[in-house]
Amino acid sequence: MKTYLRVIKYALVYKRFLIGSMVLSVLFSIFSALSVYLTIPLLKTLFMTGETVVSSTQPDAISGIYAKIQSLFETYILSSDKIVSLSIICILIGASFLLKNLTGFFQSILMQLAEKNVLKDIRKELNEKINRLSIRYFTNERTGNLISRMTNDVNSVQAGISAAFLNLVKEPLMIIIFLLLSLSISWKLTLLSFIIFPLTLIAIVKIGESLRRRSLRVQKKLSDLLSVISETIYGAKVIRAFRAENFRNNIFQKENHEHYSLIMRSAWASELTSPITEIFSIIAGIIIIWYGGNEILLDKTLQPEEFLGFLFILFQLIPPIKNLSTVANRIQESRASGERIFEILDSPVEVEESGNPVTLNEFSKNIMIDNVSFFYDEGKTVLKNINFEIKKSEVVAIVGSSGSGKTTLADLIARFYDVTKGAILIDGFNIKDISTDSLRKLTGLVPQETILFNDTIRNNILFGLENIPDKDIEEAAKFANAYNFIMDSKDGFETIIGERGLKLSGGQKQRLSIARAILRNPQILILDEATSSLDSESEMLVQEALDNMMKNRTSIVIAHRLSTIKNANKIIVLNEGRIVQIGNHQDLMSRNDGLYKALYELQFGKKIEEE
């Protein structure tokens, strides 16, 4: 229940809407009861023979106060002739229905305002939390699962809010008011009406518990289904290239069928609640009709118009009872979805800003990698005891075989992860003590896998920056060797490049990524194998852009093609997470038994020309 109460706290922010909605619910209930109650004097007016008279039946101990109110009300209504009484009753009925619908409408609007604001706030908090989580979190979570939680689970929370602040107020109030009306007519009939309802409540509670478990399984399976869809869209080219359409179809069909089976089981449990409630209610109604008929026909203790009014009231009791019976189900569904939402919101943020961060506006000295070790999973070390220095304006290359820890080391310098042991210092400040914002301003990243968005070329280059002159954007594009192909595009800088930049070639995407980094004018540049997947022509253009970009900047280059780092001031050679060599190209090539020379020979053959 703690999870559900936590959901409710979001709604309490909008208590002005909730209070207004609940007040209108009270008025709605009163006008609803009045519109039904007025049928009794209406029936008396229409069907009583001779002059209209007021009932002189003495109220008993249980319904005495209600009978007195009824007697006073009917004295006023039925004191005139029938035509006048009919006119007054018609006006009152019309007014009560009008007020009932007006209060019902505005009550719904206020509740919608509260609910939709809560959904907006939860999604906002989820989005902000996702943007704060470290990169490690996304390596363990499926995209479809996150999307499902931000859409379907958040939507499911809405029903729990209305259940708490509307149904638990409105429906019980409606039941109480109609119950009091029924008691004012006949306490015996009322008591008989409610003998059977405890059986209904027991069944509802059991179904509600089952529904929460089923709802949780449905949401988890939907996450799996969305992940399959996401992977199918993302991998469309590979699926077709390897003729794997049927393979992917079978995977989707399996997940889709399992989701269908789970959701149908949940639907059975959910839909069973309403007919069970109605069947028991109808059984009670039949018994009431039989008993009331006996009181009219045999005992003469109940007037026909009172019995008909009682039946109207009784059947008005059924909808709020049915609605109230589903509240437990909606609360359970909301609780299940809340658990999945709070799993994200409660996930620890590994890369947290310190309490009193240092704002570093300029990089002036060096970067020190001081005895750094790192692992993703306990016991599986990725980097171990890494020590080296990067001086201002130096170009430092990091090389090594696949899996040696090159990208991880660059990610640590950019603080996408925090080191497990040791420290990374920029100008003597531990990067954990530097504000994240100023660190990001100092560093620029050109990743191996170019990440672009389904937007214009201009907005992809700007990406988060505002009020940048067109001249600066064009200069960045020219610097990145991207200006010509941009101007050759259909709409120039306003060209939409498609999801993940699918309308562009690999080299064009990479040059846009470089232009994006150039526009930010970073003092520390991190290049993660930026030319590794390009053809020769694209590589030449991109490498030229990178050379332009690295001028007068401190650059950390993760190199796949060793020919691109010959002029680096320092080359760090990694093997299995450890530094095995440090030096420039000439120094490392002079060491016959070194790993760097072995890697170079592997790429360019045994015979190496004199450097």
Secondary structure, 3 states (H helix, E strand, C coil): CHHHHHHHHHHHCCHHHHHHHHHHHHHHHHHHHHHHHCHHHHHHHHHCCCCCCCCCCCCCCCCHHHHHHHHHHHHHHCCCCHHHHHHHHHHHHHHHHHHHHHHHHHHHHHHHHHHHHHHHHHHHHHHHHHHHCCHHHHHHCCHHHHHHHHHHHHHHHHHHHHHHHHHHHHHHHHHHHHHHHHHHHCHHHHHHHCCCHHHHHHHHHHHHHHHHHHHHHHHHHHHHHHHHHHHHHHCHHHHHHCCCHHHHHHHHHHHHHHHHHHHHHHHHHHHHHHHHHHHHHHHHHHHHHHHHHHHHHHHCCCCHHHHHHHHHHHHHHHHHHHHHHHHHHHHHHHHHHHHHHHHHHCCCCCCCCCCCCECCCCCCCEEEEEEEEEEEECCEEEEEEEEEEEECCCEEEEEECCCCCHHHHHHHHCCCCCCCEEEEEECCEEHHHECHHHHHHHEEEECCCCCCCCCEHHHHHHCCCCCCCHHHHHHHHHHCCCHHHHHHCCCHHHCECCHHHCCCCHHHHHHHHHHHHHHCCCCEEEEECCCCCCCHHHHHHHHHHHHHHHCCCEEEEECCCHHHHCCCCEEEEEECCEEEEEECHHHHHCCCCCHHHHHHHHHHCCCCCCC
